[in-house]
Amino acid sequence: EFWRSPPAWSTMHEGYTRLDEADLETAGEDWNVNDVPQDLDRFLSTVYTYYEQKGYWGFVSRSCSHLVALSFYIGFSFLLLFFVDWNALLSCVSEETCRHARIWYRHPFEKLSL
């Protein structure tokens, strides 16, 4: 509940907020203590993040792209840790010995036990 639309009594005119004279008398009635954010730093950083990411869909697309990148990193690390036979790769000395080395485990989870 950090982002609220401007109060109904304000109108935008030439880049600044202007109050109509008839609404000045009732302007104080629209505001109460609960309208003020409790943590001003958090509120302003949320508004700036909203502005910086160009709205809601910018925030959603950025979060989704981070999620895709994270899942790629986890999957690639899983592949390198469990499916590649590092002992065989590191024991290669020449091209001839590497030609016959197995790079992948045939059954990677065969030796794991609890």
C-alpha positions as CSV (number, residue, x, y, z in Angstrom):
1,E,0.0,0.0,0.0
2,F,2.9,2.3,-0.7
3,W,1.7,3.7,-4.0
4,R,-1.6,5.6,-4.1
5,S,-3.1,7.7,-6.8
6,P,-3.3,11.5,-6.1
7,P,-6.2,12.7,-4.0
8,A,-9.4,13.4,-5.9
9,W,-9.2,17.1,-5.1
10,S,-6.0,17.7,-6.9
11,T,-5.7,18.4,-10.7
12,M,-2.6,18.5,-12.8
13,H,-2.2,21.7,-14.7
14,E,1.0,22.6,-16.7
15,G,3.3,20.3,-14.7
16,Y,2.3,21.2,-11.2
17,T,-0.5,20.2,-8.8
18,R,-3.2,22.9,-8.4
19,L,-6.0,22.9,-6.0
20,D,-9.3,24.4,-7.0
21,E,-10.6,27.1,-4.6
22,A,-13.8,25.3,-3.9
23,D,-11.8,22.2,-2.9
24,L,-9.4,24.0,-0.5
25,E,-12.0,24.0,2.3
26,T,-12.5,20.2,2.1
27,A,-8.9,19.4,1.3
28,G,-8.1,18.7,4.9
29,E,-10.9,16.2,5.3
30,D,-9.4,13.9,2.7
31,W,-6.1,13.5,4.5
32,N,-5.7,11.6,7.8
33,V,-2.7,10.2,9.7
34,N,-3.0,6.8,7.9
35,D,-2.3,8.4,4.5
36,V,1.3,9.2,5.6
37,P,3.7,6.3,4.9
38,Q,5.2,4.9,8.1
39,D,8.6,4.3,6.5
40,L,9.4,7.2,4.2
41,D,12.7,5.8,2.9
42,R,11.0,2.6,1.9
43,F,8.1,4.5,0.3
44,L,10.4,6.7,-1.8
45,S,12.7,3.9,-2.9
46,T,9.6,1.9,-4.0
47,V,8.3,4.9,-6.0
48,Y,11.7,5.4,-7.6
49,T,12.0,1.7,-8.5
50,Y,8.5,1.9,-10.0
51,Y,9.6,4.9,-12.1
52,E,13.0,3.5,-13.0
53,Q,11.6,0.2,-14.3
54,K,8.9,2.1,-16.2
55,G,5.8,0.8,-14.4
56,Y,4.3,-2.5,-13.3
57,W,5.1,-4.5,-16.5
58,G,8.7,-3.4,-16.5
59,F,9.0,-4.7,-12.9
60,V,7.3,-8.0,-13.9
61,S,9.4,-8.5,-17.0
62,R,12.6,-7.8,-15.1
63,S,11.7,-10.2,-12.3
64,C,10.8,-12.9,-14.9
65,S,14.1,-12.4,-16.7
66,H,16.0,-12.7,-13.4
67,L,14.1,-15.9,-12.7
68,V,15.0,-17.4,-16.1
69,A,18.7,-16.5,-15.6
70,L,18.7,-18.0,-12.1
71,S,17.2,-21.2,-13.4
72,F,19.7,-21.4,-16.2
73,Y,22.6,-20.9,-13.7
74,I,21.2,-23.6,-11.4
75,G,20.6,-26.1,-14.3
76,F,24.1,-25.5,-15.9
77,S,25.8,-25.8,-12.5
78,F,23.9,-29.1,-11.9
79,L,25.0,-30.4,-15.3
80,L,28.6,-29.5,-14.6
81,L,28.7,-31.0,-11.1
82,F,26.8,-34.2,-11.6
83,F,27.1,-35.2,-15.3
84,V,30.7,-34.3,-16.3
85,D,33.4,-36.8,-15.3
86,W,36.0,-34.3,-14.1
87,N,38.6,-37.0,-13.1
88,A,38.7,-38.3,-16.7
89,L,39.0,-34.8,-18.1
90,L,41.7,-33.7,-15.7
91,S,43.7,-36.9,-16.3
92,C,44.0,-36.1,-20.0
93,V,47.7,-35.5,-20.9
94,S,47.7,-35.6,-24.6
95,E,45.2,-35.5,-27.5
96,E,45.3,-39.3,-27.8
97,T,44.4,-39.9,-24.1
98,C,41.6,-37.4,-24.3
99,R,40.2,-39.0,-27.3
100,H,39.4,-42.1,-25.4
101,A,38.3,-40.5,-22.2
102,R,34.6,-40.4,-21.2
103,I,33.4,-36.9,-20.6
104,W,29.9,-37.8,-19.3
105,Y,28.9,-40.3,-16.7
106,R,26.5,-42.9,-18.0
107,H,24.7,-43.2,-14.7
108,P,25.6,-40.0,-12.7
109,F,23.7,-40.9,-9.5
110,E,24.8,-44.4,-9.2
111,K,27.5,-43.8,-6.6
112,L,25.5,-41.3,-4.4
113,S,24.3,-42.6,-1.1
114,L,22.9,-41.1,2.1
